[in-house]
């Protein structure tokens, strides 16, 4: 089976350590764990790589457009590799969850997340899975997501991402229910 893992974030050093880039952080950890080299591909407006895990082929993607224009890259890559929405997993920051909490969700709306909004519009549907990485909420939403988390928050976010990465290959496969339950239980115990 072929899957597409997309991490959402904003390109460039200015945004690299900001909360809005939690999806990029997950892709970076996943790529490191599975020895997947990522390279910039201008035709896809993305940083992209491929890795085999067991019998599955994973395409890994970090759009190099800004967050609110992520959908074009996701659409182009999914069409090129012929990956259905049901085999996509989008990792993104989630204001409604505290740092350290990660939740898996299949389908649904954009919940005000501009990256998801654009992906749904570009794909013509929302039947993809999501990994919602908790970053917490405080004050003005825009300035909050575009700032770096404090040291303790970053530790909690990184730890939750590490656990998600360990379970990620099973989240969309035959053992998805067990992996989802394990992910949700482990993030409660952090």
N, C-alpha and C positions, 0 to 999 in steps of 0.2 A: 504494500500500500504506500502511496505517496502522500505526505502531509506538508502543510505550509505553516511554519511558525513565524509570526510577525511580532516584533517588538516596536512599540510606539515611543516616540521621543522627538526632540528637535535636534537638528544637526549643529555641529560646531562646538568649539571649546567653551564658548560663553554659556551654553546650556548643559554641558556634559554632566555636571554634578547636581543639577536641579531635580526636584521631585518629579517633574513632568517626564523625566527620562527613565522612570522605573522600568518601562518595557524594554528599553535599550539595555539596561543593566541585566535584565533576565537573559536576553539574547547573548550578551557577552559571556555570562556564566555558562550558559548552555553550550556555546561554541567552544569555550575552554574545556569544559568537562568531556566533550565528545571529539576533541581535536579537529574542529571544523574551522577551516580558514575562510575568513570573510574578505571579499574584495568589492571595490566600488565598480558598479556596472551602470554607465551613463544611460544606456538605452532603457533601463528599468528604473532610473532615478532612485537607486538603492545601493546599499551595501548588502551583498548576498553571498550565500555559500550553500553547499550541499553535504550531507553526511548520511551514511547508512547506519542504522541502529537495528540490530537483529535482521528481520526480513523487510523492514520498512526503510523508505527513503525520505529524508527530511530536507526540505528547502527552508533555509533560514534567511530572514529578511529584516533589514532596518531601512525604512524609507529615508532617503536623503533630502526629502522635501520637509517643510515645516509641518507640524502636527496636523493642522487643519486641512492639509492637502495630501494626507497619507493614502487615500483611497486609490489614486491613479496608479501608484506603484503596486499596490496589492492586486488590483485588477489586472495589470499587465503581466505580472509574474504568475498569477493563478491561471490566466489564459495560456501563457506560453508553456507552462508545465502541466496544463490540463488538470488542475486541482479544483475539485468541487468545494463549495462553501462549507459543506459538512465536514471536510477534512482540513479546515483551517483553525488555527488557534491564535488569537490576538492577545498579546500581553500588554497591559496598560495600567497606569496609575489610577487609584480609586480614592477619592476624597472621603467617601462615606465609611471607610474602614481605617482603623488605627494602624500605625506602622507595626509590622509583624504579622498582620492578618492577610492571608491570600485566599481568594475564593474562585472556584471554577464555576462557570455558568455557560450554558448552551443557549444561544438565541437571545432575543429580547431587544429592547430599544437602545438608544445611545446614551440615555441618562444624562444628557447635557455635555457629554465628552465629545469635543469637536473632531478628534481623530476618528472615533467610532462613527460619528455622524457622516463624515466624508466617505468612509469605507462602505457603509450601508448604501449610501447614494450611488457610489461607483459600481458596487457589486449587484445592485438591484434587489438586495435582500439581506437579512440579518441572521441566517441560519448557521453562522459560524460560532465556535466556542471562544470563550474569553477567560483569561487569567487576570483577575482584578487584584492588583497589588496595593495594599493599604498604605497610604501616605499621611492619613489624618487630615484635619481641617482646622484652620485658624484664620480669622480676619478676612481680608480681601482675598478671594479665591485666586485671581490672576497673579497677584504678586506672590502669594503663598506657593503656588505650584512652580513658579519660576525662580524660586530660591532653593538653596541647598538645605537639606535637613540637618539638624544638630547631630553631633557624634552618636548619641544614644539612638536617635531615630534611624540613622543610617545603618547602625548595627542591626537593629530589629528588621529593617527592610531587607538588608542583605541576607540575614539568616532565613527569612521567610522565602526569599527568592531561591536560596540554595536548596531548601526542602522541595520547593516546586520543581526545580530543575531535576532533582533526583527522581521524581515521580512522573515527570512530563511525558516520557515515551509511552507510558501506560494510560495516560489520561484520555486519549482518543481511541485506543485499541480495545481488544477483547476484555481486558481487565480494568476497564474505565471506572466502574462503580467502586471497586476496592481502592483504586488509586485516588479517586475523588474523596472518598471517606477518609482515607489516610491523610490526605492533604488538609482537609478541614479540621480533623482532630489534632494534627501536629501543630497547626497554626494557632489553635486555641491554647495549647500547652506551652507556647513559647514564653 
